[in-house]
Amino acid sequence: MVTGASRGIGRQVAWRLAAVGARVVGLARGADRLAEVRARARERGLSFDFRAVDLRDSDAAGRTAHAIIDTFGPPDLVICCAGHSIHRYLAEYAERFHDVFRLAGVNYLGAVAVLAPLADQMARRGAGHIVSVSTTAADVPTPGWSAYGASHAAFDAWLDAVAGELRAAGVAVSSLHLPRVATAMSAPTAGRYPVPELTLNQAADAVCRVIVRRPRLVRPWWATAAGGAVHALPHLADRLWSSLLRAGVRP
Ligand SMILES: NC(=O)c1ccc[n+]([C@@H]2O[C@H](COP(=O)([O-])OP(=O)(O)OC[C@H]3O[C@@H](n4cnc5c(N)ncnc54)[C@H](OP(=O)(O)O)[C@@H]3O)[C@@H](O)[C@H]2O)c1
């Protein structure tokens, strides 16, 4: 099962899984886009089914998970790839709480709402693999990415806490923290950073490596280093960001 299968990284990964013979079920809101993927898959004799759901509706997300279990049984593999991003500084969203709510609704609460029943059934069966596609913004707290980073960090923290329970029941958990990837999501802030971004294929390659090797956590070395430094020395990180912002740097 792949959430966020209608476009971007999720669609690319869903397509690759179908291409190697998996029976894929994709989730997203856009029924039309999902139906296009299914039509293309059927033309090639590949198996792709879908359920259209807005993960911000946690009741609907839970019902969808149960419908999938009833129809297909507990999945062997769940890729959590549905997500939304908004880049805004505090002053820009202080009076727009719905931005925070929308991000948490899909990146955290919706992800848990759909995954919890599936993970529970996978654990009862004693097998399976859950892959979370997260972001380096969850490792490196950055002005402008507070609501986005926090929504992914919340899901990471939830998954880290249940990973031991799942592992004890035979279910593997992997977290992949990607840097920027050239998709519709990152397009509004494209060219803003002097760092290389992954292509869609490179991001899908990274997800596929995680599916095959089942590592617990994969992230770029610099996210490990910067994240560790920020949490060990938060006052220095505050001073650094404060100096950069005063000098006109807008991350
Ligand atoms: N692009 C990057 O630079 C980057 C970097 C690191 C991590 N990530 C993470 O990787 C994941 C995928 O990103 P992407 O770049 O592939 O994004 P994308 O191209 O915008 O695709 C997002 C996917 O999530 C689905 N989605 C969004 N809101 C949803 C909702 N409320 N309910 C159900 N499905 C929803 C979208 O489908 P519908 O619109 O049809 O619902 C779409 O299939 C996200 O979690 C993102 O945070 C992205």
Ligand as a Chemical Component Dictionary entry (heavy atoms), coordinates in Angstrom:
data_LIG
# 
_chem_comp.id                   LIG 
_chem_comp.type                 NON-POLYMER 
_chem_comp.pdbx_formal_charge   0 
_chem_comp.three_letter_code    LIG 
# 
loop_
_chem_comp_atom.comp_id 
_chem_comp_atom.atom_id 
_chem_comp_atom.alt_atom_id 
_chem_comp_atom.type_symbol 
_chem_comp_atom.charge 
_chem_comp_atom.model_Cartn_x 
_chem_comp_atom.model_Cartn_y 
_chem_comp_atom.model_Cartn_z 
_chem_comp_atom.pdbx_ordinal 
LIG N1  N1  N 0  9.439  17.135 -2.519 1  
LIG C1  C1  C 0  10.346 17.311 -1.558 2  
LIG O1  O1  O 0  11.253 18.170 -1.648 3  
LIG C2  C2  C 0  10.312 16.419 -0.335 4  
LIG C3  C3  C 0  11.477 16.328 0.446  5  
LIG C4  C4  C 0  11.473 15.525 1.578  6  
LIG C5  C5  C 0  10.315 14.834 1.932  7  
LIG N2  N2  N 1  9.192  14.956 1.165  8  
LIG C6  C6  C 0  8.003  14.249 1.612  9  
LIG O2  O2  O 0  7.717  13.214 0.698  10 
LIG C7  C7  C 0  6.304  13.005 0.638  11 
LIG C8  C8  C 0  5.864  13.082 -0.827 12 
LIG O3  O3  O 0  6.228  14.355 -1.329 13 
LIG P1  P1  P 0  6.116  14.718 -2.899 14 
LIG O4  O4  O 0  7.184  15.705 -3.167 15 
LIG O5  O5  O -1 5.996  13.493 -3.706 16 
LIG O6  O6  O 0  4.741  15.529 -2.879 17 
LIG P2  P2  P 0  3.627  15.729 -4.026 18 
LIG O7  O7  O 0  4.193  15.562 -5.372 19 
LIG O8  O8  O 0  2.951  17.006 -3.691 20 
LIG O9  O9  O 0  2.632  14.497 -3.732 21 
LIG C9  C9  C 0  1.961  14.442 -2.504 22 
LIG C10 C10 C 0  1.058  13.232 -2.490 23 
LIG O10 O10 O 0  0.330  13.226 -1.248 24 
LIG C11 C11 C 0  -1.072 13.196 -1.548 25 
LIG N3  N3  N 0  -1.815 13.982 -0.543 26 
LIG C12 C12 C 0  -1.615 15.269 -0.221 27 
LIG N4  N4  N 0  -2.523 15.664 0.693  28 
LIG C13 C13 C 0  -3.301 14.565 0.945  29 
LIG C14 C14 C 0  -4.424 14.335 1.799  30 
LIG N5  N5  N 0  -4.942 15.312 2.560  31 
LIG N6  N6  N 0  -4.988 13.100 1.802  32 
LIG C15 C15 C 0  -4.490 12.107 1.016  33 
LIG N7  N7  N 0  -3.412 12.269 0.204  34 
LIG C16 C16 C 0  -2.841 13.485 0.168  35 
LIG C17 C17 C 0  -1.188 13.848 -2.922 36 
LIG O11 O11 O 0  -2.330 13.427 -3.626 37 
LIG P3  P3  P 0  -3.703 14.277 -3.719 38 
LIG O12 O12 O 0  -3.343 15.719 -3.861 39 
LIG O13 O13 O 0  -4.371 13.659 -4.883 40 
LIG O14 O14 O 0  -4.409 13.987 -2.439 41 
LIG C18 C18 C 0  0.036  13.270 -3.614 42 
LIG O15 O15 O 0  -0.233 11.975 -4.088 43 
LIG C19 C19 C 0  5.680  14.089 1.514  44 
LIG O16 O16 O 0  5.371  13.582 2.784  45 
LIG C20 C20 C 0  6.775  15.129 1.625  46 
LIG O17 O17 O 0  6.670  15.902 2.803  47 
LIG C21 C21 C 0  9.173  15.712 0.042  48 
# 
loop_
_chem_comp_bond.comp_id 
_chem_comp_bond.atom_id_1 
_chem_comp_bond.atom_id_2 
_chem_comp_bond.value_order 
_chem_comp_bond.pdbx_ordinal 
LIG N1  C1  SING 1  
LIG C1  O1  DOUB 2  
LIG C1  C2  SING 3  
LIG C2  C3  SING 4  
LIG C2  C21 DOUB 5  
LIG C3  C4  DOUB 6  
LIG C4  C5  SING 7  
LIG C5  N2  DOUB 8  
LIG N2  C6  SING 9  
LIG N2  C21 SING 10 
LIG C6  O2  SING 11 
LIG C6  C20 SING 12 
LIG O2  C7  SING 13 
LIG C7  C8  SING 14 
LIG C7  C19 SING 15 
LIG C8  O3  SING 16 
LIG O3  P1  SING 17 
LIG P1  O4  DOUB 18 
LIG P1  O5  SING 19 
LIG P1  O6  SING 20 
LIG O6  P2  SING 21 
LIG P2  O7  DOUB 22 
LIG P2  O8  SING 23 
LIG P2  O9  SING 24 
LIG O9  C9  SING 25 
LIG C9  C10 SING 26 
LIG C10 O10 SING 27 
LIG C10 C18 SING 28 
LIG O10 C11 SING 29 
LIG C11 N3  SING 30 
LIG C11 C17 SING 31 
LIG N3  C12 SING 32 
LIG N3  C16 SING 33 
LIG C12 N4  DOUB 34 
LIG N4  C13 SING 35 
LIG C13 C14 SING 36 
LIG C13 C16 DOUB 37 
LIG C14 N5  SING 38 
LIG C14 N6  DOUB 39 
LIG N6  C15 SING 40 
LIG C15 N7  DOUB 41 
LIG N7  C16 SING 42 
LIG C17 O11 SING 43 
LIG C17 C18 SING 44 
LIG O11 P3  SING 45 
LIG P3  O12 DOUB 46 
LIG P3  O13 SING 47 
LIG P3  O14 SING 48 
LIG C18 O15 SING 49 
LIG C19 O16 SING 50 
LIG C19 C20 SING 51 
LIG C20 O17 SING 52 
# 
